[in-house]
């Protein structure tokens, strides 16, 4: 059974930091691209960042570049999203997703085509 389990969400003040984790199981981790999407109330889902597990290639949305860092731990089958200098505009439900054939910028643009999804973790940033 494929599972993507997110954790690490919470409430912080603007300027603060959080680290999200996505623990993956049930598929070949090294063959996947894994990334993060977010959806705020009343807004469309947005691709945030992704990493190709095999070669470590990372991709970021312009809105988070320089503030968020994605990384992977191949020994733990886990992907992390370090979020620094958080802004109230970052408030959203953050989802982890994985795909075995789509990667890079296309991964962030083609949410509807991705293979696997987690259930989300809520991030709330107050001003």
ZAGUTOR-209695 format. One record per residue (C-alpha): residue number from 1; x, y, z; residue in one letter. Coordinates in nm, 2 decimals. Each point is the difference from the previous one (the first is absolute). Layout:
<pts>
PT num   east  north     up residuo
PT NUM      X      Y      Z       A
...
</pts>
This chain:
<pts>
PT num   east  north     up residuo
PT   1   0.00   0.00   0.00       X
PT   2   0.14   0.34  -0.10       X
PT   3   0.01   0.26   0.28       X
PT   4   0.11   0.35   0.02       X
PT   5  -0.02   0.13   0.35       X
PT   6   0.05   0.37   0.07       X
PT   7   0.10   0.15   0.33       X
PT   8   0.14   0.32   0.14       X
PT   9  -0.27   0.25  -0.06       X
PT  10  -0.11   0.25   0.26       X
PT  11  -0.05   0.36   0.09       X
PT  12   0.28   0.25  -0.01       X
PT  13   0.04   0.38  -0.01       X
PT  14   0.12   0.18  -0.31       X
PT  15   0.37  -0.03  -0.04       X
PT  16   0.01  -0.34   0.17       X
PT  17   0.09  -0.34  -0.13       X
PT  18  -0.14  -0.35  -0.03       X
PT  19   0.12  -0.33  -0.14       X
PT  20  -0.24  -0.23  -0.17       X
PT  21   0.07  -0.37  -0.05       X
PT  22  -0.14  -0.24  -0.25       X
PT  23   0.06  -0.37   0.08       X
PT  24  -0.05  -0.23  -0.30       X
PT  25  -0.06  -0.37  -0.03       X
PT  26  -0.14  -0.25  -0.24       X
PT  27   0.19   0.10  -0.31       X
PT  28   0.36   0.02  -0.11       X
PT  29   0.11   0.33   0.17       X
PT  30   0.31   0.04  -0.21       X
PT  31  -0.20   0.00  -0.33       X
PT  32  -0.23   0.27   0.11       X
PT  33  -0.03   0.38  -0.01       X
PT  34  -0.16   0.12   0.32       X
PT  35  -0.12   0.34   0.07       X
PT  36  -0.23   0.24   0.18       X
PT  37  -0.32   0.18  -0.10       X
PT  38  -0.21   0.24   0.20       X
PT  39  -0.35   0.12  -0.01       X
PT  40  -0.14   0.30   0.19       X
PT  41  -0.37   0.06   0.06       X
PT  42  -0.16   0.14  -0.31       X
PT  43   0.32  -0.04  -0.21       X
PT  44   0.12  -0.25  -0.25       X
PT  45   0.25  -0.27   0.09       X
PT  46   0.36   0.11  -0.06       X
PT  47   0.31  -0.20  -0.06       X
PT  48   0.26   0.10   0.25       X
PT  49   0.31  -0.21  -0.05       X
PT  50   0.11  -0.35  -0.10       X
PT  51   0.31  -0.21   0.00       X
PT  52   0.10  -0.29  -0.22       X
PT  53   0.12  -0.26   0.24       X
PT  54   0.25  -0.17  -0.22       X
PT  55   0.21   0.30  -0.10       X
PT  56  -0.11   0.26   0.25       X
PT  57  -0.13   0.25  -0.26       X
PT  58  -0.21   0.26   0.17       X
PT  59  -0.27   0.24  -0.13       X
PT  60  -0.16   0.29   0.17       X
PT  61  -0.30   0.23  -0.06       X
PT  62   0.11   0.36  -0.03       X
PT  63  -0.21   0.09   0.30       X
PT  64   0.21  -0.21   0.24       X
PT  65   0.35   0.01  -0.17       X
PT  66   0.26   0.11   0.25       X
PT  67  -0.22  -0.07   0.30       X
PT  68  -0.09  -0.37  -0.03       X
PT  69   0.24  -0.29  -0.04       X
PT  70  -0.09  -0.35  -0.10       X
PT  71   0.22  -0.30   0.08       X
PT  72  -0.02  -0.37   0.01       X
PT  73   0.13  -0.27   0.23       X
PT  74   0.03  -0.32  -0.20       X
PT  75   0.07  -0.21   0.31       X
PT  76  -0.33   0.11   0.16       X
PT  77  -0.21   0.02  -0.32       X
PT  78  -0.09   0.35   0.11       X
PT  79  -0.01   0.34  -0.17       X
PT  80   0.02   0.32   0.19       X
PT  81  -0.11   0.35  -0.07       X
PT  82   0.18   0.26   0.22       X
PT  83  -0.20   0.32  -0.01       X
PT  84   0.16   0.32   0.13       X
PT  85  -0.11   0.36   0.02       X
PT  86  -0.36  -0.11  -0.02       X
PT  87  -0.26   0.25  -0.10       X
PT  88  -0.38   0.00   0.06       X
PT  89  -0.03  -0.07  -0.37       X
PT  90   0.16  -0.34   0.06       X
PT  91  -0.30  -0.11   0.21       X
PT  92  -0.15  -0.31  -0.17       X
PT  93  -0.05  -0.37   0.02       X
PT  94   0.32  -0.15  -0.13       X
PT  95  -0.01  -0.33  -0.19       X
PT  96   0.28  -0.24  -0.09       X
PT  97  -0.02  -0.17  -0.34       X
PT  98   0.21  -0.25  -0.18       X
PT  99   0.03  -0.12  -0.36       X
PT 100   0.21  -0.25  -0.17       X
PT 101   0.03   0.16  -0.35       X
PT 102  -0.07   0.38   0.03       X
PT 103   0.27   0.22   0.14       X
PT 104   0.13   0.36   0.02       X
PT 105  -0.22   0.29  -0.10       X
PT 106  -0.25  -0.23  -0.16       X
PT 107  -0.05  -0.17   0.34       X
PT 108  -0.11   0.33   0.15       X
PT 109  -0.22   0.09  -0.29       X
PT 110  -0.18  -0.34  -0.04       X
PT 111  -0.15  -0.07   0.34       X
PT 112  -0.29  -0.18  -0.15       X
PT 113   0.22  -0.26  -0.17       X
PT 114   0.21  -0.10   0.30       X
PT 115   0.00  -0.35   0.13       X
PT 116  -0.03   0.03   0.38       X
PT 117  -0.11   0.25   0.25       X
PT 118   0.01   0.05   0.38       X
PT 119  -0.29   0.13   0.21       X
PT 120   0.16   0.34   0.08       X
PT 121   0.13   0.19   0.30       X
PT 122  -0.11   0.35   0.09       X
PT 123   0.23   0.29   0.02       X
PT 124  -0.13   0.32   0.15       X
PT 125   0.21   0.32   0.01       X
PT 126  -0.13   0.29   0.20       X
PT 127   0.11   0.37  -0.04       X
</pts>
